[in-house]
């Protein structure tokens, strides 16, 4: 942590960004192949990629949740007490919580109606999460000036 304990160190930041990038790429690639597969347009090679992609996505999600836990102790707590970037940070944490819960639900929901709804929520939250993270970072840097 830097600057009064609110900014992340370089290594911490890089690990977090790598986990986020891995989540985004593996999730969107899997969703794209799934869409093609449902339309009957995915070849065997693409269909075979679905399992490794979802495995990478699950591993990246566990890594991200672990890194998020390290942020709660320092970054989030200190920023909250300093009244810095509260609204955006809280919104980002809610979105990440919904992503985590919907990912968990996708693994365990058996009902196809709820699974479809949860899948759409998870996909759209996941696709917008990078924009939310960038917004959070930019607003945080502005508040440090």
C-alpha positions in Angstrom: 0.0 0.0 0.0 1.1 3.5 -0.8 -0.1 7.0 -0.1 -1.6 6.8 3.3 -2.4 3.1 2.8 -5.0 3.6 0.0 -3.1 2.7 -3.2 -2.0 -0.8 -3.8 1.6 -1.8 -4.2 2.8 -2.6 -7.7 3.0 -6.4 -7.2 -0.5 -6.5 -5.5 -2.0 -4.4 -8.3 -0.4 -6.6 -11.0 -1.7 -9.8 -9.4 -5.2 -8.3 -9.1 -5.2 -7.0 -12.7 -3.9 -10.4 -14.0 -6.7 -12.2 -12.2 -9.2 -9.8 -13.6 -7.9 -10.1 -17.1 -7.9 -13.9 -16.9 -11.5 -13.9 -15.6 -12.7 -11.5 -18.3 -11.0 -13.4 -21.2 -11.9 -16.9 -20.1 -15.5 -15.9 -19.2 -16.2 -14.0 -22.5 -14.4 -16.7 -24.6 -16.5 -19.4 -22.9 -19.7 -17.4 -23.4 -18.9 -16.8 -27.0 -18.3 -20.5 -27.7 -21.4 -21.4 -25.8 -23.4 -19.0 -27.9 -22.0 -20.5 -31.1 -22.5 -24.1 -29.8 -26.2 -23.4 -28.9 -26.7 -22.0 -32.5 -25.0 -25.1 -33.9 -22.2 -23.0 -35.4 -19.3 -24.1 -33.1 -16.9 -26.6 -34.5 -15.4 -29.5 -32.5 -12.2 -27.6 -31.8 -14.1 -24.7 -30.2 -16.4 -27.0 -28.2 -13.4 -28.8 -26.8 -12.1 -25.4 -25.5 -15.1 -24.9 -23.3 -13.9 -27.2 -20.5 -10.4 -25.7 -20.2 -11.8 -22.2 -20.4 -14.3 -22.8 -17.6 -11.5 -24.4 -15.5 -9.3 -21.3 -16.0 -12.3 -19.1 -15.2 -13.0 -21.0 -11.9 -9.3 -20.9 -10.9 -9.1 -17.1 -11.7 -12.3 -16.5 -9.7 -10.8 -18.2 -6.6 -7.6 -16.2 -7.1 -9.6 -13.0 -7.4 -11.7 -13.7 -4.3 -8.5 -14.4 -2.4 -7.0 -11.1 -3.5 -10.2 -9.3 -2.8 -10.0 -10.6 0.8 -6.5 -9.0 1.1 -8.0 -5.7 -0.1 -10.8 -5.7 2.5 -8.4 -5.6 5.4 -6.3 -2.6 4.2 -7.5 -0.8 1.1 -11.2 -1.0 1.6 -11.2 -0.4 5.4 -8.8 2.5 5.2 -10.5 4.2 2.3 -13.9 3.8 4.0 -12.6 5.4 7.2 -10.9 8.2 5.1 -14.3 8.8 3.3 -12.5 8.2 -0.1 -14.4 6.8 -3.1 -17.1 5.3 -0.9 -20.1 5.3 -3.3 -18.1 3.9 -6.2 -16.2 1.4 -4.0 -19.4 0.2 -2.4 -21.1 -0.2 -5.8 -18.1 -2.1 -7.1 -18.1 -4.4 -4.1 -21.8 -5.1 -4.6 -21.3 -5.9 -8.2 -18.4 -8.2 -7.4 -20.5 -9.9 -4.6 -23.3 -10.5 -7.1 -20.8 -11.9 -9.6 -19.4 -14.2 -7.0 -22.9 -15.3 -5.8 -24.2 -15.8 -9.3 -21.1 -17.8 -10.3 -21.7 -20.0 -7.2 -25.3 -20.4 -8.1 -24.5 -21.4 -11.7 -22.5 -24.3 -10.4 -25.3 -25.5 -8.1 -28.7 -24.4 -9.6 -30.6 -27.3 -11.3 -33.7 -25.4 -12.4 -33.2 -24.3 -16.0 -35.4 -21.1 -15.7 -33.3 -19.8 -12.8 -30.1 -21.0 -14.3 -30.8 -19.0 -17.5 -31.6 -15.9 -15.5 -28.5 -16.3 -13.3 -26.4 -17.0 -16.4 -27.5 -13.7 -18.0 -26.9 -11.7 -14.8 -23.5 -13.3 -14.4 -22.5 -12.6 -18.0 -23.6 -9.0 -18.1 -22.0 -8.2 -14.7 -18.8 -9.9 -15.9 -18.8 -7.9 -19.1 -19.3 -4.6 -17.3 -17.0 -5.3 -14.4 -13.8 -4.1 -16.2 -15.5 -0.7 -16.8 -16.6 -0.5 -13.2 -13.0 -1.3 -12.1 -11.6 1.4 -14.4 -14.1 3.9 -13.1 -13.3 3.0 -9.5 -9.5 3.4 -10.1 -9.9 6.8 -11.9 -12.2 8.2 -9.3 -9.9 6.9 -6.6 -6.9 8.6 -8.2 -8.8 11.9 -8.5 -9.7 11.8 -4.8 -6.1 11.4 -3.9 -5.1 14.7 -5.5 
